[in-house]
Structures are given as structure tokens and as C-alpha cells.
Amino acid sequence: MSATSKHFEVATQDGGPSAENIKEIHKENAPVCLSLKHYTELAADKDIVLMVGTPDMNILSVQESQLLALQVKLYYGIHSALKFNHVRVFNNSPSTFDYRALITEFENYKRDVKSKQESS
């Protein structure tokens, strides 16, 4: 199977190095905290894409890695048109990007999922 890959670099807030500091220090060699590979061979016939993630356990826990992979699905997946607007703003107009709105939206998503699970 062939795969397409996505790599995530370390970026923290609240006391940790910022994304700008990491890029300044490491340039293109910033440490990868999670590598995701998507296997698309079954997409046409079965309407599924398999994904494998390899986290750097010195940087991310398994739970953090799963959360990051879920966010990739939410913001880049098939039904993500409205959520992808956050990505567009971040890439095209970073000075107007509101990370608090993104966090609030994701917290609401988690609350909605938990509510649905409890009512099932």
C-alpha cells in the first residue's frame, strides 16, 4: 500500500516555546511529534481511508496523539468545510486568527459527543 504522510511539529503555549521560536531555532529540522500516514487504496471501492499514527512518546502521550489525529479528521476531513475556515484564516491572515474560538469550538464538539454517548 502506498501512503500520504503528514508530520506535526512541536508548538506549545503557556511557558513552552512558541511555534515561531521553534521554527527560528530548528528551521526545517523542527522535531516531529506525530507522523500520520493515510492509506487511500480503499477509498474508491470501500469509502474508507486507513490511518496510522506514530507519535514521539517523549513529546506526546497516546491520548494527545489520538486527540491530534481526531482534530486532523475534523478540520481536513470530508465534512469539514466550515471548520476548515479556521485553517484558511490561520494560513492567510494569522494576525486575525483567534485560537480561543478554535478551542471553544472543539470543547463544544467534545461536549456534544459526550452528551450523545450518554443519551445512547
CNS distance restraints for C-alpha pairs under 8 A (distance, minus, plus):
assign (resid   1 and name CA) (resid  39 and name CA) 6.71 0.50 0.50
assign (resid   1 and name CA) (resid  41 and name CA) 7.03 0.50 0.50
assign (resid   2 and name CA) (resid  39 and name CA) 6.22 0.50 0.50
assign (resid   2 and name CA) (resid  40 and name CA) 7.72 0.50 0.50
assign (resid   2 and name CA) (resid  41 and name CA) 7.64 0.50 0.50
assign (resid   3 and name CA) (resid  37 and name CA) 5.71 0.50 0.50
assign (resid   3 and name CA) (resid  38 and name CA) 5.27 0.50 0.50
assign (resid   3 and name CA) (resid  39 and name CA) 4.70 0.50 0.50
assign (resid   3 and name CA) (resid  40 and name CA) 6.96 0.50 0.50
assign (resid   4 and name CA) (resid  37 and name CA) 5.47 0.50 0.50
assign (resid   4 and name CA) (resid  38 and name CA) 5.25 0.50 0.50
assign (resid   4 and name CA) (resid  39 and name CA) 6.77 0.50 0.50
assign (resid   5 and name CA) (resid  35 and name CA) 6.86 0.50 0.50
assign (resid   5 and name CA) (resid  36 and name CA) 5.54 0.50 0.50
assign (resid   5 and name CA) (resid  37 and name CA) 4.39 0.50 0.50
assign (resid   5 and name CA) (resid  38 and name CA) 6.37 0.50 0.50
assign (resid   6 and name CA) (resid  35 and name CA) 5.76 0.50 0.50
assign (resid   6 and name CA) (resid  36 and name CA) 5.15 0.50 0.50
assign (resid   6 and name CA) (resid  37 and name CA) 6.47 0.50 0.50
assign (resid   7 and name CA) (resid  32 and name CA) 6.17 0.50 0.50
assign (resid   7 and name CA) (resid  33 and name CA) 7.55 0.50 0.50
assign (resid   7 and name CA) (resid  34 and name CA) 5.84 0.50 0.50
assign (resid   7 and name CA) (resid  35 and name CA) 4.50 0.50 0.50
assign (resid   7 and name CA) (resid  36 and name CA) 6.38 0.50 0.50
assign (resid   8 and name CA) (resid  32 and name CA) 5.43 0.50 0.50
assign (resid   8 and name CA) (resid  33 and name CA) 5.70 0.50 0.50
assign (resid   8 and name CA) (resid  34 and name CA) 5.26 0.50 0.50
assign (resid   8 and name CA) (resid  35 and name CA) 6.45 0.50 0.50
assign (resid   9 and name CA) (resid  30 and name CA) 6.14 0.50 0.50
assign (resid   9 and name CA) (resid  31 and name CA) 5.65 0.50 0.50
assign (resid   9 and name CA) (resid  32 and name CA) 4.52 0.50 0.50
assign (resid   9 and name CA) (resid  33 and name CA) 5.56 0.50 0.50
assign (resid   9 and name CA) (resid  34 and name CA) 7.39 0.50 0.50
assign (resid  10 and name CA) (resid  19 and name CA) 7.20 0.50 0.50
assign (resid  10 and name CA) (resid  22 and name CA) 7.48 0.50 0.50
assign (resid  10 and name CA) (resid  30 and name CA) 7.30 0.50 0.50
assign (resid  10 and name CA) (resid  31 and name CA) 6.36 0.50 0.50
assign (resid  10 and name CA) (resid  32 and name CA) 6.54 0.50 0.50
assign (resid  10 and name CA) (resid  33 and name CA) 5.92 0.50 0.50
assign (resid  10 and name CA) (resid  59 and name CA) 7.90 0.50 0.50
assign (resid  11 and name CA) (resid  16 and name CA) 7.97 0.50 0.50
assign (resid  11 and name CA) (resid  17 and name CA) 6.76 0.50 0.50
assign (resid  11 and name CA) (resid  18 and name CA) 5.66 0.50 0.50
assign (resid  11 and name CA) (resid  19 and name CA) 4.64 0.50 0.50
assign (resid  11 and name CA) (resid  22 and name CA) 7.20 0.50 0.50
assign (resid  12 and name CA) (resid  16 and name CA) 5.27 0.50 0.50
assign (resid  12 and name CA) (resid  17 and name CA) 5.81 0.50 0.50
assign (resid  12 and name CA) (resid  18 and name CA) 5.54 0.50 0.50
assign (resid  12 and name CA) (resid  19 and name CA) 6.85 0.50 0.50
assign (resid  13 and name CA) (resid  17 and name CA) 6.75 0.50 0.50
assign (resid  13 and name CA) (resid  18 and name CA) 6.06 0.50 0.50
assign (resid  17 and name CA) (resid  21 and name CA) 5.91 0.50 0.50
assign (resid  17 and name CA) (resid  22 and name CA) 6.40 0.50 0.50
assign (resid  18 and name CA) (resid  22 and name CA) 6.27 0.50 0.50
assign (resid  19 and name CA) (resid  23 and name CA) 6.14 0.50 0.50
assign (resid  20 and name CA) (resid  24 and name CA) 6.01 0.50 0.50
assign (resid  21 and name CA) (resid  25 and name CA) 6.01 0.50 0.50
assign (resid  22 and name CA) (resid  26 and name CA) 5.78 0.50 0.50
assign (resid  22 and name CA) (resid  27 and name CA) 7.36 0.50 0.50
assign (resid  22 and name CA) (resid  30 and name CA) 6.44 0.50 0.50
assign (resid  23 and name CA) (resid  27 and name CA) 4.60 0.50 0.50
assign (resid  23 and name CA) (resid  28 and name CA) 7.08 0.50 0.50
assign (resid  23 and name CA) (resid  30 and name CA) 6.35 0.50 0.50
assign (resid  25 and name CA) (resid  30 and name CA) 7.83 0.50 0.50
assign (resid  26 and name CA) (resid  30 and name CA) 4.65 0.50 0.50
assign (resid  26 and name CA) (resid  31 and name CA) 7.80 0.50 0.50
assign (resid  32 and name CA) (resid  56 and name CA) 7.32 0.50 0.50
assign (resid  33 and name CA) (resid  55 and name CA) 5.72 0.50 0.50
assign (resid  33 and name CA) (resid  56 and name CA) 5.00 0.50 0.50
assign (resid  33 and name CA) (resid  57 and name CA) 7.97 0.50 0.50
assign (resid  33 and name CA) (resid  59 and name CA) 5.94 0.50 0.50
assign (resid  33 and name CA) (resid  60 and name CA) 6.52 0.50 0.50
assign (resid  34 and name CA) (resid  53 and name CA) 6.76 0.50 0.50
assign (resid  34 and name CA) (resid  54 and name CA) 5.67 0.50 0.50
assign (resid  34 and name CA) (resid  55 and name CA) 4.24 0.50 0.50
assign (resid  34 and name CA) (resid  56 and name CA) 6.10 0.50 0.50
assign (resid  34 and name CA) (resid  60 and name CA) 7.80 0.50 0.50
assign (resid  34 and name CA) (resid  65 and name CA) 6.84 0.50 0.50
assign (resid  35 and name CA) (resid  53 and name CA) 5.60 0.50 0.50
assign (resid  35 and name CA) (resid  54 and name CA) 5.15 0.50 0.50
assign (resid  35 and name CA) (resid  55 and name CA) 6.32 0.50 0.50
assign (resid  36 and name CA) (resid  51 and name CA) 6.69 0.50 0.50
assign (resid  36 and name CA) (resid  52 and name CA) 5.66 0.50 0.50
assign (resid  36 and name CA) (resid  53 and name CA) 4.38 0.50 0.50
assign (resid  36 and name CA) (resid  54 and name CA) 6.45 0.50 0.50
assign (resid  36 and name CA) (resid  69 and name CA) 7.71 0.50 0.50
assign (resid  37 and name CA) (resid  51 and name CA) 5.52 0.50 0.50
assign (resid  37 and name CA) (resid  52 and name CA) 5.26 0.50 0.50
assign (resid  37 and name CA) (resid  53 and name CA) 6.42 0.50 0.50
assign (resid  38 and name CA) (resid  49 and name CA) 6.46 0.50 0.50
assign (resid  38 and name CA) (resid  50 and name CA) 5.69 0.50 0.50
assign (resid  38 and name CA) (resid  51 and name CA) 4.50 0.50 0.50
assign (resid  38 and name CA) (resid  52 and name CA) 6.67 0.50 0.50
assign (resid  39 and name CA) (resid  49 and name CA) 5.72 0.50 0.50
assign (resid  39 and name CA) (resid  50 and name CA) 5.04 0.50 0.50
assign (resid  39 and name CA) (resid  51 and name CA) 6.20 0.50 0.50
assign (resid  40 and name CA) (resid  48 and name CA) 7.51 0.50 0.50
assign (resid  40 and name CA) (resid  49 and name CA) 5.01 0.50 0.50
assign (resid  40 and name CA) (resid  50 and name CA) 6.77 0.50 0.50
assign (resid  41 and name CA) (resid  49 and name CA) 7.43 0.50 0.50
assign (resid  42 and name CA) (resid  46 and name CA) 5.33 0.50 0.50
assign (resid  42 and name CA) (resid  47 and name CA) 6.49 0.50 0.50
assign (resid  42 and name CA) (resid  48 and name CA) 5.83 0.50 0.50
assign (resid  42 and name CA) (resid  49 and name CA) 6.26 0.50 0.50
assign (resid  43 and name CA) (resid  47 and name CA) 4.37 0.50 0.50
assign (resid  43 and name CA) (resid  48 and name CA) 4.76 0.50 0.50
assign (resid  43 and name CA) (resid  49 and name CA) 5.51 0.50 0.50
assign (resid  44 and name CA) (resid  48 and name CA) 7.92 0.50 0.50
assign (resid  53 and name CA) (resid  65 and name CA) 7.77 0.50 0.50
assign (resid  53 and name CA) (resid  69 and name CA) 7.72 0.50 0.50
assign (resid  55 and name CA) (resid  59 and name CA) 7.88 0.50 0.50
assign (resid  55 and name CA) (resid  60 and name CA) 6.43 0.50 0.50
assign (resid  55 and name CA) (resid  61 and name CA) 7.67 0.50 0.50
assign (resid  55 and name CA) (resid  62 and name CA) 7.32 0.50 0.50
assign (resid  55 and name CA) (resid  65 and name CA) 6.28 0.50 0.50
assign (resid  56 and name CA) (resid  60 and name CA) 6.05 0.50 0.50
assign (resid  57 and name CA) (resid  61 and name CA) 5.75 0.50 0.50
assign (resid  57 and name CA) (resid  62 and name CA) 7.48 0.50 0.50
assign (resid  60 and name CA) (resid  64 and name CA) 5.75 0.50 0.50
assign (resid  60 and name CA) (resid  65 and name CA) 6.12 0.50 0.50
assign (resid  61 and name CA) (resid  65 and name CA) 6.16 0.50 0.50
assign (resid  62 and name CA) (resid  66 and name CA) 6.17 0.50 0.50
assign (resid  63 and name CA) (resid  67 and name CA) 6.18 0.50 0.50
assign (resid  64 and name CA) (resid  68 and name CA) 6.17 0.50 0.50
assign (resid  65 and name CA) (resid  69 and name CA) 6.17 0.50 0.50
assign (resid  66 and name CA) (resid  70 and name CA) 6.14 0.50 0.50
assign (resid  67 and name CA) (resid  71 and name CA) 6.26 0.50 0.50
assign (resid  68 and name CA) (resid  72 and name CA) 6.33 0.50 0.50
assign (resid  69 and name CA) (resid  73 and name CA) 6.42 0.50 0.50
assign (resid  70 and name CA) (resid  74 and name CA) 6.18 0.50 0.50
assign (resid  71 and name CA) (resid  75 and name CA) 6.03 0.50 0.50
assign (resid  72 and name CA) (resid  76 and name CA) 5.59 0.50 0.50
assign (resid  72 and name CA) (resid  77 and name CA) 7.19 0.50 0.50
assign (resid  73 and name CA) (resid  77 and name CA) 4.68 0.50 0.50
assign (resid  74 and name CA) (resid  79 and name CA) 7.66 0.50 0.50
assign (resid  74 and name CA) (resid  80 and name CA) 5.93 0.50 0.50
assign (resid  74 and name CA) (resid  83 and name CA) 7.24 0.50 0.50
assign (resid  75 and name CA) (resid  80 and name CA) 5.29 0.50 0.50
assign (resid  75 and name CA) (resid  81 and name CA) 7.82 0.50 0.50
assign (resid  75 and name CA) (resid  83 and name CA) 5.36 0.50 0.50
assign (resid  75 and name CA) (resid  84 and name CA) 5.11 0.50 0.50
assign (resid  75 and name CA) (resid  87 and name CA) 7.54 0.50 0.50
assign (resid  76 and name CA) (resid  80 and name CA) 5.91 0.50 0.50
assign (resid  76 and name CA) (resid  84 and name CA) 6.46 0.50 0.50
assign (resid  80 and name CA) (resid  84 and name CA) 5.73 0.50 0.50
assign (resid  81 and name CA) (resid  85 and name CA) 6.97 0.50 0.50
assign (resid  83 and name CA) (resid  87 and name CA) 7.64 0.50 0.50
assign (resid  84 and name CA) (resid  88 and name CA) 6.44 0.50 0.50
assign (resid  85 and name CA) (resid  89 and name CA) 6.18 0.50 0.50
assign (resid  86 and name CA) (resid  90 and name CA) 6.11 0.50 0.50
assign (resid  86 and name CA) (resid  97 and name CA) 7.44 0.50 0.50
assign (resid  86 and name CA) (resid 102 and name CA) 7.20 0.50 0.50
assign (resid  87 and name CA) (resid  91 and name CA) 6.11 0.50 0.50
assign (resid  88 and name CA) (resid  92 and name CA) 5.81 0.50 0.50
assign (resid  88 and name CA) (resid  93 and name CA) 7.75 0.50 0.50
assign (resid  89 and name CA) (resid  93 and name CA) 5.03 0.50 0.50
assign (resid  89 and name CA) (resid  94 and name CA) 6.22 0.50 0.50
assign (resid  89 and name CA) (resid  96 and name CA) 7.15 0.50 0.50
assign (resid  89 and name CA) (resid  97 and name CA) 5.84 0.50 0.50
assign (resid  90 and name CA) (resid  94 and name CA) 4.57 0.50 0.50
assign (resid  90 and name CA) (resid  96 and name CA) 7.77 0.50 0.50
assign (resid  90 and name CA) (resid  97 and name CA) 5.37 0.50 0.50
assign (resid  93 and name CA) (resid  97 and name CA) 6.70 0.50 0.50
assign (resid  98 and name CA) (resid 102 and name CA) 6.80 0.50 0.50
assign (resid  99 and name CA) (resid 103 and name CA) 6.22 0.50 0.50
assign (resid 100 and name CA) (resid 104 and name CA) 6.06 0.50 0.50
assign (resid 101 and name CA) (resid 105 and name CA) 6.07 0.50 0.50
assign (resid 102 and name CA) (resid 106 and name CA) 6.26 0.50 0.50
assign (resid 103 and name CA) (resid 107 and name CA) 6.08 0.50 0.50
assign (resid 104 and name CA) (resid 108 and name CA) 6.15 0.50 0.50
assign (resid 105 and name CA) (resid 109 and name CA) 6.24 0.50 0.50
assign (resid 106 and name CA) (resid 110 and name CA) 6.24 0.50 0.50
assign (resid 107 and name CA) (resid 111 and name CA) 6.18 0.50 0.50
assign (resid 108 and name CA) (resid 112 and name CA) 6.11 0.50 0.50
assign (resid 109 and name CA) (resid 113 and name CA) 6.21 0.50 0.50
assign (resid 110 and name CA) (resid 114 and name CA) 6.15 0.50 0.50
assign (resid 111 and name CA) (resid 115 and name CA) 6.08 0.50 0.50
assign (resid 112 and name CA) (resid 116 and name CA) 6.20 0.50 0.50
assign (resid 113 and name CA) (resid 117 and name CA) 6.21 0.50 0.50
assign (resid 114 and name CA) (resid 118 and name CA) 6.19 0.50 0.50
assign (resid 115 and name CA) (resid 119 and name CA) 6.27 0.50 0.50
assign (resid 116 and name CA) (resid 120 and name CA) 6.27 0.50 0.50
